[in-house]
């Protein structure tokens, strides 16, 4: 059986040089932002944002990208080796 594929939504560079990556996780049904320099992670679940035109992923992406940008602006962590 094949695994659901994670899709990259956005990448943000922290002031320390690490990358915060936002992806779609179809298994969790969430847009997940994860910092590559520190343990910070944020999950925005689609179900609570679903409407008649969208499964919630578009709205969750907006929230996840906002969190990622905010984190990138303040995180001083350097990229993990």
C-alpha positions as MATLAB code, in Angstrom:
seq = 'XXXXXXXXXXXXXXXXXXXXXXXXXXXXXXXXXXXXXXXXXXXXXXXXXXXXXXXXXXXXXXXXXXXXXXXXXXXXXXXXX';
ca = [
       0.000    0.000    0.000;
       1.345    3.436   -0.856;
       1.713    6.156    1.739;
      -0.120    9.466    1.245;
       2.275   12.038   -0.136;
       3.107   15.166    1.853;
       2.876   18.337   -0.240;
       4.996   21.379    0.578;
       2.862   24.505    0.892;
       5.457   27.104    1.959;
       9.017   27.609    3.207;
      10.146   30.425    5.491;
      13.741   31.226    6.463;
      14.332   31.978   10.149;
      16.639   34.794   11.223;
      19.009   32.071   12.433;
      19.117   30.450    8.995;
      16.880   27.427    9.618;
      13.813   26.730    7.492;
      10.206   26.496    8.657;
       8.361   24.221    6.228;
       4.578   24.050    5.928;
       3.203   20.833    4.408;
      -0.117   19.100    3.849;
      -0.307   15.912    5.895;
      -3.197   13.954    4.333;
      -3.024   11.257    7.008;
      -3.549   13.806    9.804;
      -5.760   15.978    7.544;
      -3.794   19.010    8.633;
      -1.482   21.738    7.418;
       1.653   21.325    9.520;
       4.435   23.894   10.009;
       7.689   22.567   11.428;
      10.891   24.438   12.227;
      14.089   22.769   11.054;
      16.166   24.459   13.738;
      14.111   24.042   16.919;
      11.357   21.700   18.120;
       8.505   24.128   17.290;
       5.591   22.557   15.392;
       2.114   23.887   14.618;
      -0.787   21.839   13.207;
      -3.905   23.406   11.692;
      -6.564   20.729   11.203;
      -8.734   20.901    8.104;
     -11.962   19.523    9.578;
     -12.645   22.526   11.793;
     -12.193   24.856    8.781;
     -14.178   22.898    6.163;
     -17.017   24.530    4.282;
     -19.124   23.648    1.258;
     -16.403   24.671   -1.241;
     -13.271   23.340    0.449;
     -12.221   20.469    2.726;
     -10.634   23.052    5.026;
      -7.095   22.793    3.676;
      -7.105   26.259    2.074;
      -8.179   27.963    5.297;
      -5.763   25.856    7.351;
      -2.932   26.811    4.964;
      -3.553   30.499    5.673;
      -3.314   29.934    9.435;
      -0.307   27.611    9.118;
       1.604   30.062    6.899;
       0.864   32.928    9.297;
       2.243   30.885   12.209;
       5.312   29.860   10.166;
       6.064   33.461    9.161;
       5.670   34.684   12.734;
       7.928   31.919   14.039;
      10.551   32.545   11.333;
      10.712   36.230   12.282;
      11.708   35.415   15.873;
      13.470   32.009   15.842;
      17.226   32.268   16.227;
      17.876   28.554   15.857;
      20.455   27.522   13.280;
      19.784   24.688   10.827;
      19.972   21.198   12.320;
      23.079   19.336   11.205;
];
